[in-house]
Amino acid sequence: MSVRPSPATGFMPFARALSGEPRTEVELTWIEKRHEQWLRFGRAAGERIVSRRTRIVSFRPGAVFAFVRWSGNDYGTVYSRIDIVQAVGKDLPYTTVPFVQPGGEVLLSIRGWPKVEQVLAAIDPVEVGGVDPCDVSPDHWRHVAGRIAAGAHPRPYGRERHDAWLRCKALGL
């Protein structure tokens, strides 16, 4: 039995790689200065081009990615949002996110361009500190979401915090 993408969306029903591993798919569309969807970070496991303006990127279970959506018109920004999502495996609970199939564990979800900019600004120092944002503790992204929602600045995430996270992870904590 072959699985075929939906003609309407191009999504495959909970896409599977050749190995049979379930994948989370993200639809990325780019219509310059009108509707832009992109990944700020993430390690894609595959990519499929649907049209000149749309592609679908897939992630393995456990992968973390930042998905940014922005829409505008002649007068400026109409809608903006960033979600930092962890891809889930088959038969695990998940939260639905627009343009993400089937969904994932939402670590951060922020709307409104000023707050989206704060999240983007919180990602930059992580990279400057030599840590891939995909590998950051999921709790840090939850912390960033909570602090920005409360109108406060998130604490920085540097190499020291990352090393502590890796030690806890290795111990299964």
N, C-alpha and C positions, 0 to 999 in steps of 0.2 A: 504494500500500500504506500503510495507517495503522498506527501503532504504538500498542498499547493497554497500559495499566498492568496489572501482575499483580494478579489479584483478591485474592491473599493479602496482599500488602504495599502495593499502591498504587504501587509503583515502576515506572517505565517502563524497559525494557531500554536502558541508556545513553541517557537522554533527550536529545532534540534540540529546539532552539528552532526557530522558524519558518524561521530562516536555515539550518538544517541543522547548526548548530554543536553539538558534543557538550557535554553538561552533566554535572556531578557533582551528585548529589542527596543530601540529608540529611533523614532522617526525624526530626521533632521531636514528642515526645509529652509531655504534661503532665498527670499525675494527682497533684494536690496532696498533698505529704508522703508520697508512695509511690514514684512513678517520674517523674523530671523530666529532660528533655533540652532543652537550649537552646544558642543561639549566644552566645558572649561578644562576638565581633566577626566581621565578614565582610560583604562587599557582595554580597547576593543578586541574582541575575539574574532570578529568578522564584519564585513561590510557589503552591502548590496545597493547598487544604484538603481533607483526606481525611475527617475526622470532627470532632466537637466538640473532641476532645482531641488530634488528630493533624494535622499539616500537613507538607508536603514542600517544602523550599527547595532551589533549584538554583543552581549557581555555574558561571561560565564558566571555561575552562581558564586556569590561572595564578592564579586568585583564591585568597587565603589566608583561612582562617576558623578560629575556635576553637570546638570542639564539646564541651560539658560534659554529662556524664551522671551522675545521682545517683539512688540507690534507697535507701529506708529502710523501717523498720517501726515498731512501737510502741516499740521500744527504742533507736532512733536510726539512724544511717547504716549501711547494709549494703554499699553499693558506690558508689564515686565515681571518676570518670576525666575527664581533659581531654586532648583531642587538638588540636594545631594542625596543620592539613592544608592542602596546596596542591593545588587541583584540577588534574587532568591532562587532556590532550587525547586524542583517539582514537589508538589503536595505540601509546600510550606505556606504559612499565611503571608499575605502581602497587602499593601495599600495600593490602590489604583492611582496612577499619575497620568494626566493627559499626555498622549503621544509615547507612552512607555507601555509595552505589552509584555507580560501581563500586568506588571507593576513591580513593586519592590518594597524594601524596608526604607521608609523615608527618614533620613537622619537630620535633614534640614529642609525647610520649605519657607521661602521668604518672597513676599510680593511687594511691588513698588520700587521704582528705579533707585531712589536714594538708599533704601535698605539693601537692594541687590548690589549696589556699588560697595556697600560696607562689607558684604560677604566676599565679593571679589577682592577687596582690599585685605581681607583676613586670609585669603588663600596665598597671596603673593609672598608674604614673609615666610610661610611654610616652605615654599620652593626655594627662596633665597637661603634659608637655613639648611638646605641640602636634603630635605625630606620630600618624597613624592607624595602629593596630596591623596593619592589613591591608598597609600599605606598608613595614613594617619588614623589614630584611634577613633572609632565611630563616636565615642563619647565626646570627643572634641567638637565634632560637627554639631552634636546636640547642644553643647555648651554655647557655641557661636550663635545658634538659632535662638536660644533662650536669652542671651545677653542682648542681642540686637532687638529682639521683640520687647525687651524691658527698657530699651533706650540706653544701654550701657555698652562699653567697649569690651570685646572678648579678650580673654587672657591670651598671650602669645603661645604658640606651640613650637618649641624648638627641639633641637637634637636631644637634650636631656630628657624632656617629657616623652619624646618618641622612644628613646632607649628604655625608659621605664615601662612604656606600653608594650614593647616587644618582649621584655622579661616577663611581664604578667601574662601575655599571650602564650609564651613558651611553657609557662606553668599551668596553663589551662584556666586561668582566673578571668 
